[in-house]
Amino acid sequence: MAERSVNTSQLGSLGRPFIVAVITDRDVATAAETMRQALSDGADAFEVNLPTLSGASPASLAALLGAAPAPAYTSCRRRAFMTAYGLAEAEMPDWPDDERMERQLALVAAGSVAIDIELDTFDPRPAPPPGSAAAEAFASSPGEPAEVTWSPTAIERQREVAATARSLGAQALFSCHTGRPQAVDGLLRIADAAVARGADLLKIVTPCRDRADLLAVLSATTRLAAELSIPFTLVGAGAAGGVTRIAGAAFGSAWLLGRPAGAAYGFAGQPLVGDLRRVVRLLVPASSNATPSGQPGSAPG
């Protein structure tokens, strides 16, 4: 295996809460500049979206990850999902799940510290594209969460990908965009599934239509902070869940996702990185006292 970059701190070892800047630029040079600006604004790590950089060569992508000024990991979502960042579906690559995982694994040697594995990888069960009328209707209908498979074959393959990532020196970040609001027990079930499949970290995004949904998300966040063995972030999507993107760390989320200032593309619902840094300073004034569980230590109240 090629020698890895020096920027290989694992996400799970970062002080909590940490801020992840989501990189959605269309070329490597712009992505590198966005990283530098986001770092200056207070980012602790980066999520690099590979579909937006589909025109970049493997060497240039490796250079981007290897030179990242803070720990960087990859995500490689399906083309329809990328419309959430203001991108046209037709402009995004239509990579099958095998290729999406392979592309992420190939960048671990360059310095990527983690790969993102959706809980329906190898058995796609996505919700409708975010922001669409179909997505709104889906969120209003009761039922099982999207982006989760219970296929034994798919689950075993997910475990194999996670194990491969770890064997190469990276972590496995399992993710789920539920598409439908979930009760506390449903969110805990998703978390248990991720752990059973080999997750080192977990991200769940679930719609919040109203205050009742928001209460479920905050209650689940508190439960997971007390019971889950791995770092996680739980995000409530939609206007009613906006507070979770800002104050989720106060309830136990290990990291917050932010939009870099000035980026041409990005999810409007994500707070700016600089705003998140100011919020974190208020939420955890003595961040050096944060415990491994992500809960405040002896910081003054």
Phi, psi and omega per residue, in radians:
M1 nan 2.489 3.140
A2 -1.159 2.684 3.135
E3 -1.144 2.344 -3.111
R4 -1.472 2.741 3.106
S5 -1.108 2.861 3.091
V6 -1.294 -0.307 -3.096
N7 -1.520 1.053 -3.026
T8 -2.019 0.363 3.075
S9 -1.014 2.317 3.130
Q10 -1.266 2.552 -3.113
L11 -1.044 -0.664 -3.114
G12 -1.128 -0.256 -3.128
S13 -1.713 -0.054 3.125
L14 -1.240 2.606 3.044
G15 -1.053 2.495 -3.064
R16 -2.008 2.508 0.008
P17 -1.372 2.519 3.057
F18 -1.934 2.796 -3.041
I19 -1.946 2.196 3.110
V20 -1.833 2.136 3.041
A21 -1.542 2.203 -3.094
V22 -1.569 2.052 -3.047
I23 -1.718 2.087 -3.096
T24 -2.256 0.454 -3.127
D25 -1.228 2.788 -3.057
R26 -1.642 -0.135 3.092
D27 -2.509 2.767 -3.010
V28 -1.152 -0.719 -3.109
A29 -1.084 -0.761 3.124
T30 -1.172 -0.694 3.113
A31 -1.059 -0.719 3.126
A32 -1.107 -0.717 3.122
E33 -1.184 -0.686 3.090
T34 -1.070 -0.709 3.087
M35 -1.039 -0.804 -3.119
R36 -1.076 -0.742 -3.134
Q37 -1.195 -0.728 3.139
A38 -1.111 -0.661 3.085
L39 -1.066 -0.758 3.119
S40 -1.104 -0.565 -3.133
D41 -1.399 -0.214 3.071
G42 2.168 0.160 3.118
A43 -1.209 2.545 3.078
D44 -1.834 -0.339 -3.088
A45 -2.777 2.984 -3.092
F46 -2.320 2.462 2.924
E47 -1.855 2.027 -3.104
V48 -1.740 2.026 3.139
N49 -1.427 1.954 -3.083
L50 -1.208 -0.598 -3.136
P51 -1.046 -0.583 3.138
T52 -1.242 -0.309 -3.138
L53 -1.911 0.506 -3.052
S54 -1.124 -0.366 3.130
G55 -1.498 -0.095 -3.111
A56 -1.413 2.605 3.110
S57 -1.331 2.728 3.079
P58 -0.969 -0.653 -3.124
A59 -1.161 -0.725 -3.122
S60 -1.229 -0.612 3.062
L61 -1.144 -0.732 3.108
A62 -1.082 -0.693 3.121
A63 -1.139 -0.686 3.125
L64 -1.080 -0.843 -3.134
L65 -1.179 -0.691 -3.100
G66 -1.192 -0.509 -3.107
A67 -1.728 0.105 -3.121
A68 -0.977 2.352 -3.081
P69 -1.343 -0.023 3.069
A70 -2.696 2.915 -3.127
P71 -0.911 2.317 -3.126
A72 -2.239 2.444 3.055
Y73 -2.259 2.981 -3.078
T74 -1.989 2.697 2.853
S75 -2.278 2.710 -3.091
C76 -2.565 1.328 -3.006
R77 -1.432 2.867 3.123
R78 -1.182 2.711 -2.968
R79 -1.045 -0.696 -3.111
A80 -1.108 -0.593 -3.130
F81 -1.124 -0.558 -3.022
M82 -1.180 -0.198 3.068
T83 -1.127 -0.350 3.105
A84 -1.072 -0.396 -3.120
Y85 -1.688 0.234 3.128
G86 1.434 0.343 -3.114
L87 -1.829 2.552 3.115
A88 -1.342 2.333 -3.119
E89 -0.999 -0.679 -3.094
A90 -1.124 -0.373 -3.135
E91 -1.495 -0.193 -3.075
M92 -1.670 2.586 -3.141
P93 -1.236 2.581 3.118
D94 -1.819 1.218 -3.095
W95 -1.448 2.356 3.028
P96 -1.201 2.883 -3.066
D97 -1.022 -0.687 3.120
D98 -1.003 -0.795 -3.112
E99 -1.207 -0.643 3.128
R100 -1.069 -0.709 3.116
M101 -1.252 -0.734 -3.137
E102 -1.071 -0.708 3.137
R103 -1.109 -0.647 3.105
Q104 -1.224 -0.790 -3.136
L105 -1.065 -0.605 -3.109
A106 -1.136 -0.374 -3.092
L107 -1.656 -0.046 3.121
V108 -1.112 -0.723 -3.132
A109 -1.091 -0.463 3.140
A110 -1.375 -0.282 3.122
G111 2.296 -0.034 3.075
S112 -1.077 2.260 -3.025
V113 -1.586 -0.182 3.140
A114 -2.840 2.782 3.009
I115 -2.149 2.636 -3.116
D116 -1.727 2.208 -3.130
I117 -2.150 1.950 3.079
E118 -1.199 2.607 -3.090
L119 -1.279 -0.022 2.999
D120 -1.990 0.285 3.098
T121 -1.023 2.363 -3.116
F122 1.344 -0.007 3.014
D123 -2.670 1.228 -2.939
P124 -1.001 2.248 3.078
R125 -2.448 0.975 -3.056
P126 -1.321 2.719 2.950
A127 -1.309 2.902 3.039
P128 -1.024 2.773 -3.107
P129 -0.903 2.339 -3.121
P130 -0.968 2.407 3.099
G131 1.503 -0.108 -3.110
S132 -1.493 2.837 3.077
A133 -1.082 -0.626 3.119
A134 -1.123 -0.643 3.121
A135 -1.160 -0.677 3.118
E136 -1.125 -0.742 3.112
A137 -1.149 -0.686 3.134
F138 -1.088 -0.723 -3.114
A139 -1.192 -0.351 -3.121
S140 -1.617 -0.072 -3.129
S141 -1.825 2.359 -3.138
P142 -1.225 2.738 3.094
G143 2.635 -3.084 3.137
E144 -1.164 2.700 3.113
P145 -1.199 2.626 2.970
A146 -1.323 2.995 3.018
E147 1.043 0.545 3.001
V148 -2.369 2.270 3.016
T149 -1.979 2.617 3.038
W150 -2.037 0.269 3.101
S151 -1.205 2.124 -3.138
P152 -0.996 -0.660 -3.139
T153 -1.139 -0.811 3.135
A154 -1.139 -0.704 3.141
I155 -1.081 -0.757 3.131
E156 -1.099 -0.686 3.116
R157 -1.179 -0.628 3.057
Q158 -1.087 -0.749 3.115
R159 -1.057 -0.691 -3.133
E160 -1.145 -0.721 3.109
V161 -1.111 -0.773 3.129
A162 -1.070 -0.741 3.136
A163 -1.142 -0.664 3.103
T164 -1.123 -0.767 3.115
A165 -0.994 -0.795 -3.130
R166 -1.160 -0.645 3.134
S167 -1.141 -0.413 3.116
L168 -1.593 -0.064 3.087
G169 1.774 0.162 -3.137
A170 -1.934 3.099 3.091
Q171 -1.919 2.794 3.086
A172 -1.851 2.029 3.090
L173 -1.791 1.878 3.096
F174 -1.510 2.471 -3.090
S175 -2.347 2.742 3.113
C176 -2.653 2.154 2.982
H177 -1.837 1.780 -2.903
T178 -1.196 -0.469 -3.141
G179 1.290 -0.463 3.101
R180 -2.189 2.498 3.042
P181 -1.034 2.515 -3.115
Q182 -2.186 2.498 3.023
A183 -1.230 2.943 -3.105
V184 -0.964 -0.816 -3.108
D185 -1.069 -0.634 3.120
G186 -1.154 -0.693 3.118
L187 -1.195 -0.663 3.096
L188 -1.163 -0.617 3.119
R189 -1.122 -0.710 3.100
I190 -1.077 -0.771 3.137
A191 -1.086 -0.754 3.109
D192 -1.060 -0.687 3.131
A193 -1.103 -0.730 -3.139
A194 -1.094 -0.775 3.132
V195 -1.087 -0.737 -3.117
A196 -1.137 -0.435 -3.112
R197 -1.613 0.007 3.046
G198 1.804 0.375 -3.129
A199 -1.178 2.411 2.947
D200 -1.675 -0.436 3.098
L201 -2.535 2.805 -3.090
L202 -2.454 2.384 3.011
K203 -2.219 2.208 3.043
I204 -2.146 2.289 3.029
V205 -2.117 2.178 -3.068
T206 -2.405 2.474 -3.093
P207 -1.140 2.543 3.002
C208 -2.135 1.871 -3.135
R209 -1.486 -0.461 -3.031
D210 -2.759 -3.047 -3.087
R211 -1.177 -0.504 3.106
A212 -1.139 -0.736 3.076
D213 -1.122 -0.699 3.128
L214 -1.082 -0.742 3.132
L215 -1.070 -0.689 3.115
A216 -1.099 -0.722 3.135
V217 -1.135 -0.787 -3.124
L218 -1.182 -0.653 3.101
S219 -1.148 -0.740 3.119
A220 -1.143 -0.665 3.115
T221 -1.056 -0.779 3.123
T222 -1.104 -0.732 3.117
R223 -1.121 -0.785 -3.119
L224 -1.118 -0.668 3.131
A225 -1.065 -0.573 -3.117
A226 -1.488 -0.490 -2.947
E227 -2.010 -0.441 -3.017
L228 -1.400 2.470 -3.063
S229 -1.530 -0.086 -3.104
I230 -2.207 2.751 3.054
P231 -1.135 2.569 -3.108
F232 -2.605 2.861 2.898
T233 -2.352 2.390 3.138
L234 -2.169 2.067 -3.018
V235 -2.033 2.319 3.002
G236 -1.635 2.062 -3.117
A237 -1.495 2.706 3.132
G238 1.626 2.952 -3.048
A239 -1.032 -0.693 -3.103
A240 -1.212 -0.362 -3.112
G241 -1.755 0.052 -3.065
G242 -0.954 -0.584 -3.115
V243 -1.086 -0.503 -3.122
T244 -1.198 -0.484 3.113
R245 -1.251 -0.343 -3.086
I246 -1.845 -0.835 -3.023
A247 -1.882 0.178 -3.141
G248 -1.000 -0.539 -3.135
A249 -1.123 -0.500 3.129
A250 -1.213 -0.337 -3.135
F251 -1.781 -0.154 3.046
G252 2.326 -0.143 3.093
S253 -1.114 2.394 -3.077
A254 -1.395 -0.412 3.124
W255 -2.565 2.819 3.116
L256 -2.124 2.524 -3.118
L257 -1.782 2.270 -3.072
G258 -2.240 2.725 3.113
R259 -1.726 2.201 3.111
P260 -1.135 2.412 3.112
A261 -1.127 2.401 3.066
G262 1.430 -0.038 -3.130
A263 -1.179 2.435 -3.109
A264 -1.200 -0.535 -3.134
Y265 -2.218 2.673 3.116
G266 2.878 2.916 -3.139
F267 -1.535 2.035 -3.042
A268 -1.070 -0.438 -3.129
G269 -1.287 -0.228 3.117
Q270 -1.461 2.325 3.065
P271 -1.123 2.738 3.062
L272 -1.192 2.595 -3.125
V273 -0.985 -0.792 -3.116
G274 -1.070 -0.672 3.099
D275 -1.155 -0.690 3.103
L276 -1.109 -0.680 3.131
R277 -1.072 -0.710 3.116
R278 -1.155 -0.686 3.120
V279 -1.127 -0.769 -3.127
V280 -1.070 -0.655 3.119
R281 -1.089 -0.570 3.117
L282 -1.370 -0.687 -3.101
L283 -1.243 -0.705 -3.080
V284 -2.257 1.319 -3.075
P285 -0.984 -0.619 3.124
A286 -1.909 1.220 -3.026
S287 -1.078 -0.427 3.124
S288 -1.166 -0.254 3.130
N289 -1.607 0.039 -3.131
A290 -1.078 2.403 -3.140
T291 -1.521 2.860 3.109
P292 -0.986 -0.421 3.140
S293 -1.361 -0.153 -3.120
G294 1.587 -0.032 3.132
Q295 -1.555 2.580 3.105
P296 -1.033 2.511 3.105
G297 -1.580 -2.022 -3.077
S298 -1.656 0.388 3.127
A299 -1.110 2.541 3.128
P300 -1.086 2.602 -3.062
G301 -1.407 nan nan
